[in-house]
Structure formats: structure tokens, C-alpha cells
Amino acid sequence: MSITYCTRRDFVKAAGLGAATLAMQGCLNASGLISEKASDRRPNIIFILADDLGWTELGCYGSTFNQTPNLDKLAARGMRFTEAYAAAPVCSPYRAALMTGQYPARLGITDYLRPNDPNHLPTDHITIAEMLKRAGYTTGIIGKWHLTGYANHGAEEFPPGKYGFDEVIVSENRGIGGGSYFHPYHFNRQIQKRLPGKEYLVDRCNLEAIEFIDRNKDGPFFLYLSHYAVHTRLQGKPELVAKYEKKTGAGSGNKARQNNPHLAAQLESIDEGVGMIMNKLDELGLAENTVLIFTSDNGGEDRVTSNAPLRAGKSTLYEGGIREPLIIRWPPVVKPGSICNTPTCNIDFYPTFLRIAGLEADARRRLDGISILPLLKNPEAKLARDTLYWHYPLKKQHFLGGRSSGAVRQGSWKLIEFFDNGSVELYNLADDIAEKNNLAQKLPKKTAELQKRLTAWRLDVGAKTS
């Protein structure tokens, strides 16, 4: 395979086998396998990921301060999930799980990777991008990768191009902490400015997404639009920040803990891009054959937002740290305005995308996720799973307050085990979504049952506690 570097566009295009030379294995629509005649138009997949966006930040999830008309429209035309989870309360483990369909503990990535980190996504795993390429998909990532250390910080670097992405656009090659939302971008000083005026990062990513869709309109394609926003340090476009500062109840500055005008401004820019993508799909006649997904990688930082009624936020295994907004639109399959209350996790996207593309899982890799295609067809459908797990070991407490811990949710029961002092907490989320009433002492049998289950799972995945 040859690699062509296109510096003006800031992407890497891998010129490999064309779609016409790849074997086609059938495709799915609402009723199952479609005819071989249509199999050359497998559904496109667009996965839009916000960074650190809390569960209640969108209008369709209850926000009355932030303005998200396009995401609200997406929910009205698709399915909104009320109990979608991240596999971890911080970014790198989430992203590793997304790429592999495995729990972060099985992968050995359970915390965010530092810029000089020797750890990286193992290259022997077959990522979802690599799998989709087998079905003739053109694959692209725009934005944040964060599954490697960086050569600029002395680490061996493993960029997305090594994991099946044909195009790598506006991605980082340096540490991304601290925010860098206006050009020049400190996380990648090689990125050339393209937009007039003071180029804003979210706008640039939105532009690149539209152009990717245009380039690959003959499809199929897989686009992973991975926004850096709304990760702190929050910086919205001045005109949008001023708009939100004038709203009743607005917080002050980019560190406001409630109704943060900078967070709202950044989110509006993301929302604008979602609208651009929906319009482009309509313009090209691709909306019916495109699965469009929006979600977040972990909970909001509760020092710059409130995740209420959920408890706490990013870096914790309380609901505020791991429960995410999730909206999926796929017109032939998903009923408009539908709501799904079944717990899901981002490990489920990998097997779901395989089903959408008509692919079987690679026998060499065990998947922890399961396909949620039955839920897309019917939100009342039952999945062959009622338990989810988390593993978040830390050498010291996270600077946002998160503690070394593990968790299990079975049905409506959720247990959190803290590794630093051995304490456990038990909650019934059906009537205590805010996790205020610890039932561990009142229900010792249920506590012991879930703790035993969590211990057995850690052994199964080879989880390390330090």
C-alpha cells in the first residue's frame, strides 16, 4: 500500500484496493439482507463524537440554556437513547473501545494517554476502520485521535493511518491538553489555515466533514468526526459567547459551573456542523442510505457544567461521568422521534457497524459489545445482555476528583467498588438516578452478588488494578 501526503488538505490518503475489487457480503436494511443488486451501496456511516459533553447539555435532553436546534432535529428524525454509556469516564479508553469493540480493561488502556506515553492502541487489533475497508468503505477521521503518545514528546507514535483510516484530517501530533481552538493549533503546527479571518477549530472540522462527504459521495464511506470541543480550556467564538452572556442566568467566563457561555458557544458550533452534514446528505440524496450518529466520549467536567440530575462528572464512575447523549438517525430503519431506554455502551458500535455493513466479526478477536441493530428497528427489543462493566484503576486521584474504582450495572442495579479503600456503594438507578441513596449496607446479599460478578469479570478480561 502506498501513502500520499497532501499537506494543504492536512490529510493522509492511503491508496489501496478499490471498492470494486473487494468482496461484497450483503447488506442490511430494516427487514434484513437486501438483494445482491443493491449490495454495492452499503449504508454510509457518520459517527460524530463530542469531547466531554454531558448528558443534559442538548435541548432534546433537557437543556434550556444551550441552543442545539440541529441536534434536536436529528433526535426528532431518529432515535434518542436515555441510557447510553461510555466504557470509561475519560477519553482514551473510550476511543480504544470504540475502535475495537472491547472493554478498555481487556485492551490495557484504562486512563487517558499522556503525550509521552509509551502505551498505545495495540496494532494487532483489527479496528472497525480496517473491518469496514474489507467491505469497500473509504474511511476517514477528522479531529481527535488520542490513542498514542507523540514523537514530538519523545514517544513512538501510532497515528490513525496505521489503523485503517484512508484519510486523517486535522488530527493531533502533540499533546492536546489546555485547549487550542483558534489557528494556529498548538496540537499540530503543520495544519495550514483554510478559513477566512480567525479560523475556529470546530468550523474547520465541520468544513472538512462536508468535503469528505462530497469526495466520497459514491460511497460507501465511514466518517469519524471527532471534535476536540467541548474539552477545557473552553473557548467559544466571541460573537457566540457574547450571545450567551446576554441570556438570563448565564454564568460568568469560561469557568462558570452553570450555564457556561463558552461551552454553549462551542456546542452551538458543533450543532451547526450537524446541520451542515444533514443538509449535505439531503443535497446529495444520501440521507436514506446513511447512518448518522451523535454522542460524547464521557461526562461533562463538573467544574464547568452541571450534569444534574446525574451525580458528579468526568473522571468518576457515577452516572455523570459515564452516561452520554446518543442520537442515531437511519431513515429506512429507525422510527422518527423514537426513544430507547435500554442500556447500551460504546463497545456496541463495532458489532453494530459490522451488521450494518454485512460483515462477520474476525474470529481472531473477541468482541465484548453486541449489536444494537435490534434496538434501532424496535426500541422495545430485548438485548441478549443485562450487565455492563467498568474498570478505572488510578495510581492517584484524578485532578477532577475521580477515584480508582470499578463498577457493574445489572438491570437497574449498579455497584461501584473503590480500590483505594475497598469501600462499595450500591444504587438502584430505577428510582435513584442521582445516586444519593447508598444501599450497600441495607442489601448485603445484592452487594455481595454484584461484587462477585465484578471480580469474575476482571479475571476474565485480565484487568489490572495498578
DAVENCOR-V406755 format. One record per residue. N is the residue number from 0. RES is the residue in one letter. PHI is phi in whole degrees, -180 to 180 (999 if undefined). Layout:
n	res	phi
N	RES	PHI
N	RES	PHI
This chain:
n	res	phi
0	M	999
1	S	-100
2	I	-119
3	T	-112
4	Y	-97
5	C	-115
6	T	-68
7	R	-64
8	R	-87
9	D	57
10	F	-136
11	V	-112
12	K	-111
13	A	-95
14	A	-91
15	G	-119
16	L	-69
17	G	-73
18	A	-61
19	A	-68
20	T	-97
21	L	-95
22	A	-69
23	M	-103
24	Q	-121
25	G	98
26	C	-144
27	L	-115
28	N	-129
29	A	-62
30	S	-103
31	G	131
32	L	-75
33	I	-96
34	S	-69
35	E	-61
36	K	-60
37	A	-94
38	S	-70
39	D	-80
40	R	-122
41	R	-60
42	P	-63
43	N	-71
44	I	-129
45	I	-118
46	F	-115
47	I	-104
48	L	-119
49	A	-89
50	D	-107
51	D	66
52	L	-90
53	G	-73
54	W	-62
55	T	-105
56	E	-80
57	L	-90
58	G	-57
59	C	-72
60	Y	-109
61	G	115
62	S	-70
63	T	-109
64	F	-101
65	N	-71
66	Q	-113
67	T	-132
68	P	-62
69	N	-75
70	L	-68
71	D	-65
72	K	-65
73	L	-60
74	A	-65
75	A	-66
76	R	-100
77	G	-140
78	M	-119
79	R	-108
80	F	-97
81	T	-96
82	E	-133
83	A	-91
84	Y	-118
85	A	-90
86	A	-75
87	A	-159
88	P	-91
89	V	-139
90	C	-75
91	S	-57
92	P	-61
93	Y	-59
94	R	-68
95	A	-64
96	A	-66
97	L	-61
98	M	-72
99	T	-118
100	G	73
101	Q	-118
102	Y	-63
103	P	-55
104	A	-63
105	R	-70
106	L	-86
107	G	81
108	I	-119
109	T	-117
110	D	-139
111	Y	-69
112	L	-82
113	R	-79
114	P	-58
115	N	-103
116	D	-68
117	P	-75
118	N	-77
119	H	-163
120	L	-61
121	P	-56
122	T	-77
123	D	-82
124	H	-79
125	I	-98
126	T	-73
127	I	-64
128	A	-64
129	E	-65
130	M	-65
131	L	-66
132	K	-61
133	R	-63
134	A	-97
135	G	89
136	Y	-77
137	T	-85
138	T	-117
139	G	-146
140	I	-122
141	I	-117
142	G	105
143	K	-72
144	W	-108
145	H	53
146	L	-125
147	T	-161
148	G	-81
149	Y	-125
150	A	-59
151	N	-66
152	H	-114
153	G	91
154	A	-100
155	E	-76
156	E	-100
157	F	-127
158	P	-76
159	P	-59
160	G	-60
161	K	-82
162	Y	-122
163	G	102
164	F	-92
165	D	-70
166	E	-122
167	V	-123
168	I	-125
169	V	51
170	S	-103
171	E	-85
172	N	-131
173	R	-144
174	G	-57
175	I	-109
176	G	-65
177	G	93
178	G	83
179	S	-159
180	Y	-101
181	F	-123
182	H	-64
183	P	-77
184	Y	-88
185	H	-68
186	F	-79
187	N	-158
188	R	-78
189	Q	-87
190	I	-70
191	Q	-87
192	K	-66
193	R	-127
194	L	-94
195	P	-68
196	G	72
197	K	-87
198	E	-61
199	Y	-103
200	L	-59
201	V	-63
202	D	-62
203	R	-63
204	C	-63
205	N	-62
206	L	-59
207	E	-63
208	A	-65
209	I	-62
210	E	-69
211	F	-62
212	I	-62
213	D	-60
214	R	-63
215	N	-115
216	K	-62
217	D	-80
218	G	41
219	P	-79
220	F	-139
221	F	-122
222	L	-114
223	Y	-107
224	L	-92
225	S	-109
226	H	-68
227	Y	-82
228	A	-78
229	V	-107
230	H	-67
231	T	-72
232	R	-79
233	L	-68
234	Q	-145
235	G	-93
236	K	-66
237	P	-52
238	E	-67
239	L	-77
240	V	-59
241	A	-61
242	K	-60
243	Y	-77
244	E	-64
245	K	-85
246	K	-76
247	T	-60
248	G	85
249	A	-64
250	G	-77
251	S	-108
252	G	79
253	N	-85
254	K	-114
255	A	-61
256	R	-88
257	Q	-142
258	N	51
259	N	-73
260	P	-67
261	H	-74
262	L	-63
263	A	-61
264	A	-66
265	Q	-62
266	L	-65
267	E	-63
268	S	-67
269	I	-62
270	D	-60
271	E	-59
272	G	-64
273	V	-61
274	G	-64
275	M	-60
276	I	-67
277	M	-62
278	N	-65
279	K	-64
280	L	-63
281	D	-64
282	E	-59
283	L	-90
284	G	70
285	L	-106
286	A	-58
287	E	-67
288	N	-111
289	T	-132
290	V	-88
291	L	-113
292	I	-126
293	F	-131
294	T	-161
295	S	-133
296	D	-90
297	N	-170
298	G	-70
299	G	-72
300	E	-69
301	D	-78
302	R	-91
303	V	-126
304	T	-160
305	S	-116
306	N	-97
307	A	-55
308	P	-83
309	L	-74
310	R	-87
311	A	60
312	G	-168
313	K	-44
314	S	87
315	T	-118
316	L	-94
317	Y	-70
318	E	-57
319	G	-64
320	G	-93
321	I	-131
322	R	-89
323	E	-126
324	P	-68
325	L	-149
326	I	-128
327	I	-131
328	R	-116
329	W	-154
330	P	-49
331	P	-71
332	V	-117
333	V	-91
334	K	-72
335	P	-58
336	G	72
337	S	-81
338	I	-129
339	C	-116
340	N	-104
341	T	-79
342	P	-63
343	T	-131
344	C	-144
345	N	-70
346	I	-66
347	D	-83
348	F	-65
349	Y	-56
350	P	-65
351	T	-66
352	F	-65
353	L	-61
354	R	-63
355	I	-61
356	A	-87
357	G	73
358	L	-109
359	E	-95
360	A	-64
361	D	-70
362	A	-65
363	R	-80
364	R	-129
365	R	-84
366	L	-99
367	D	-90
368	G	-81
369	I	-130
370	S	-68
371	I	-101
372	L	-55
373	P	-58
374	L	-72
375	L	-65
376	K	-77
377	N	-152
378	P	-62
379	E	-93
380	A	-63
381	K	-102
382	L	-89
383	A	-83
384	R	-166
385	D	-132
386	T	-135
387	L	-126
388	Y	-132
389	W	-138
390	H	-142
391	Y	-138
392	P	-80
393	L	-131
394	K	-74
395	K	-148
396	Q	-60
397	H	-64
398	F	-65
399	L	-92
400	G	111
401	G	-65
402	R	-110
403	S	-61
404	S	-165
405	G	-139
406	A	-151
407	V	-142
408	R	-122
409	Q	-128
410	G	61
411	S	-95
412	W	-87
413	K	-136
414	L	-119
415	I	-117
416	E	-113
417	F	-97
418	F	-77
419	D	-72
420	N	-134
421	G	78
422	S	-77
423	V	-131
424	E	-133
425	L	-125
426	Y	-134
427	N	-106
428	L	-68
429	A	-63
430	D	-125
431	D	-149
432	I	-64
433	A	-85
434	E	51
435	K	-97
436	N	-112
437	N	-74
438	L	-101
439	A	-58
440	Q	-78
441	K	-74
442	L	-126
443	P	-64
444	K	-68
445	K	-65
446	T	-61
447	A	-66
448	E	-62
449	L	-71
450	Q	-66
451	K	-64
452	R	-63
453	L	-65
454	T	-64
455	A	-64
456	W	-64
457	R	-61
458	L	-65
459	D	-65
460	V	-92
461	G	71
462	A	-68
463	K	-104
464	T	-98
465	S	-152
